[in-house]
């Protein structure tokens, strides 16, 4: 077998498909391996370029393959798809990865360290609990409405209303209904306690990371957003500029251009949904309070709100913040407000 120059590996839980080429781009390996066999095969292969799709478990395999001196690159799945020839199967996927990883214009995903993955776990669990808490609150509101009770908007008003219902023996609720609502309320409180514990852990990460503290000075970026962005981005040098990072977060317009006519649509919403959500929520906060300020950025935000509307202004702030974050991570600079 000739020396391998480039290898594409289709990752899976237990079965891995490999396609490799030599320096003349001639296929020399087309083989299936088990989980234990793939480690031995890669370890016994001379140093080469390895391409894998960015998927669940990919960061682990990138770290493992790099231990043997290989250059390993992760490719977004949507960028591999155009290279799949004829019917889709695991070997064709591996060949498509091998082809895509050699493209000079290909965009790659940065490898995440174990520390970054630890931070992302905190954020993912917290995000799930926040969504579940909203679901429980909405369920309680729906049940109360069935009994003719409407609570004011906001979590604090709903909590007060539920506490009043559970603390009195009077009213239109039966014992069975009170029991169910009491159990839902207990579930709600337990989730809030878990969210608070996770917030404390995220706060500890924030206080121990200088990069997070620097970018948290940006209006609309707090400790939650800062730690999530730093964990998700990893190495900012994988982006050529701030606009490319904003595009990765889905904060730039989609395009539909033909015949020399360029049409811009809504934002693409690609990339990390969670980080985009945090940046947009932070942007909404900036837009909300901008009319009360007279600094240069607030005037810009107010003008965007007047001409484009509240939501588009919030997205514009999120886009701008993403670019600023990239610049600060690349250069190590501190945030400087617009003069």
N, C-alpha and C positions, 0 to 999 in steps of 0.2 A: 504494500500500500504506500502511495506517495505521501509526502509530508502534507499535513493539513494546514491550510492558510486561514480559512474562514469556516466557521461552524454555526449552523442554526439549530437551536434546540427548542422543540415544542414541549413546554413544561406541563406537568400534570401531577396528580397526587402520587400515583404509583407506577405509571407507564410513561416513558419519555421517548420521543422520536427525534432522531438526529440525522441531519443532512449536512455534509461537509464537502468543501472544494479545496483543490490544491491551488498553487500560485497561477496556474493557467486557467483557473475557473472551471476546471473539469471536476465533476462529481466523483468523489472517492469513497464516501461513506453514506450509506442509507440504511440505518439500522435502528432497531427498537431495543430499549434498555429498561430494566427495573430500577427502582429507587436506589438500591445499593450498587448496582452495576454502573450507573451513570457517573457516580463519584470516582470509581476505579478507572473508567474510560477516560474521563477528563484529566485525572491525575497522571495517567500514562501517556497523554497526548502532549506533544511539544507545544510550546507557547504559541497561541494563535488568537485571532479575533473571534469572540463568541457573541452571538446575538440571541436574545430572548425577548418574549413579549412581556410587557408590564402587566402582571396579573397577581392574583393572590399567591403569596409565597415566593414571588420573584426576587424580592430583596434578599431573602435568605440564600437563594441559589447564586445570586450575583456575588455575595460575600464568600460563599464556599468555592466557587470557581476561581475567584481572584486569589485565593490562597495558593493556587498552583501556578501563579504567574501569568495567567491569561488576561487579556483585555476584554472586558465584558460590558456590553451595552444593552440597555433596555429600550424597547421600541413600543410606542402606544399601539394597541391592537388595530385601531382604525387606519394606521399608516402601513400596516402589514397586509391588510386585506387586498389592496390593488395588485399585489404581487403574486397572489394565489392563482395558479394556472389550472384550467379546466375544473374538475370537481374538487370540492373541499374534502380533504382528509388529513390525518395527522402528518403524514410524510410530506404532502404538498404544503402544509402549514410550515413545517420545518424548512423546506426549500425556499418558501417565500420569505421567511425570517432571514435566511442566509443571504438572499438577494437584497433585501431591504437594508440590512446592516452595512452593506458596502456602498450605499448611495451617499455621496458627499453632502447632499442637501438635506439629509434625513434629520429629523428632530428626535432627540433621545430624552429619556426620563432619567433624572439623577437618582443614584442609589441612596437609600435611606439607611442611616446607622441604626443600631439597636436602641440608642438613646432617643432618636427621633421617633421610632416606632412606639417606644414606651409612652411618649407624650401624645402621639396620635391615639393610642388606646384610651388614655384619659379623656380626650376630647370626644371620641366616638361614643363611649359609654355615657358621658355627660349629655351629649346631643340626643341620644336615644331616651334617656330619662326625662329630658325637657319635653320631647315630643309626647312621651307617654303621660306626663303630667298634664299637658294641654288636653290630651284625649280624655283623661279622667275628669278634669274640670268641665269639659264640654258635656260629658255624660251626665254629671251631676246637674248641670244647668238644664239639660233636656228633661231629666226626671222631675226637677222642681217645677218646670213649666207645665208638665202633665197634671200637676196638682194645683195649678193656678198661682204659682209663686215665681216671680221674675226678679232675678238679682241684677243689680247695677253692673256696668262694665268694669272689668278689672278683677284681678285675683283676690285682692284684699277685701273687696265688698262681698264676693262670693264666699270667702272663708267666714266672714262675720255672719252672713246669712245662715250658713250651714251650722255654725256653732249655736246660733239662736234656736234653730229647729231642734237640734239634738239635746239642748239643755232644758227644753220645756215639754211638759206633758200635754199641753193643749195644742190645738191646730187640727188640720185636715189629714194628718198622716197617721196611718195605722202603724202598729208595732213592727210589722213585717217590713214596711217601707223604710221606717227609721233605721232598722237593722242594716238593710242594704246600703242606705246612704251613709250610715256610720262606718261601714266597712270600706266604702269607697273613699271616705274622708281619711280614714286611717292609712289607706294605700297612698293617698296624696301626700300625707305628712311624711311617710317613710321615704317616698321619692325625693321630697324636698331635703330631708336629712342626708340622703346619699349624694344629692347634687351639691350640697354644702361641703361635704367631705371631699368630693372631687375638686371643687373650687379651691379648697385649701391646698390640695396637692398641686394644682396648676399654679397657684400663687407661689408655692415653693419653687417650682421650675422657673417661673418668671423672675423671682428674686435672685436666682442663681445664674441667670443668663444675661450677659451684658448687651447682646444684640437685641433681645426682647425688650429690655428696658429703654434702649435708645429709640426703637421704632414706636414704642408706646407713647412717645411725646407727640406723635402726629395726631392732629384732631380727628376723632372718629376711630382711633385704634387704641384699644385698651389691653390689659394683660391677657384676656382670653384670645383676642384676635392675634396679638403679637406672638404668643406661644404656638398657636395653630399654624400661622404662616411660616414661622421659622422651622417647625417640624415638617411641614409639607414641602417647602421649597428645597431644603437641604443646601445644595451648592448653587448659589445664584448665577454662577458663571455659565451654566447650561443655557441661559437666556442671553441673547446678544444685546438686548436693551430692555428698558422698562416696559415698552409697548409689547414686546414678545411675552413678558411675564403676565401682563394684563390680558393678553389674548389667551394664554394658557389657563387663566382663571375664568375665561368666558365673559370678559367685561368689555369686549370690543364688538362693533356691529358685524352681523353677517353680511356677506356681499352676494349680489346676483347681477353679474355684469356680462354684457354681450354686445357685440358690434360697436365697441368703443364707448358704450354708455354704462356708467357705473351706478348701481342702485344699492344703497345701504338700508339694511333691514334692522330688526331688533337685535339685541346682544345675542351672541352665539350660545351662551350658557354651557360652554365646554369646560373640561377640567374639573378641578376640585369644587364640588357643590358647597361643601361646608365652609371653606375659606371665602368663597364668593358671597355666601349668605352673611357671614360675619362682617365683611367689608361693606356690603350694601346696607346692613343695619346700622353700622357706624356712620355711613354716609347720610342716612336718614336723620340721625342725631345732629350731625353738623348742619344739615339743611334746616332743621327745626329751629335751631338757635341762631342761625346766621343773621336774620333781620335785626337782632338786638345788638349786633356788633358792627364796627366801622373799619376793621382792618381790611387789607387788600384781598385776602382770600375770602372773607365773609361777603364782601361786596361782589366778588366773582360768583360765589355760590348763590347769592340773592338774585343776581341777574339771570343765572341759569334757571333758577326756580321760576322767575317771572316769564321767561321766554319758552322754556321747555316743560315746565310742570314739575311737581314735587318729586315724582318717582325717577324721572330722567335726570334730574339734578342730583339725586342720591347716587345713581349709578355713575354719573360723571365724577362725583367726589370719590367713589370707590375705585374707579379707574385711575384717577390721579394719585390716590394713596398707594395703589399697587406699584405704580411707577416710582414713587418716592421711596417705598420700602426696598425695591430692587436696588436703587442707587445707594441707599444707606448700607445695605448688606454687602454690596460690592466694594464700597470705598471705606467703610467703617466710620463715616461721618456722622455727626449728630444732626438732629432736625433743626433747621433754621426757618422760622416763619417768613413768609413773603414780606419784603419791606414795603 
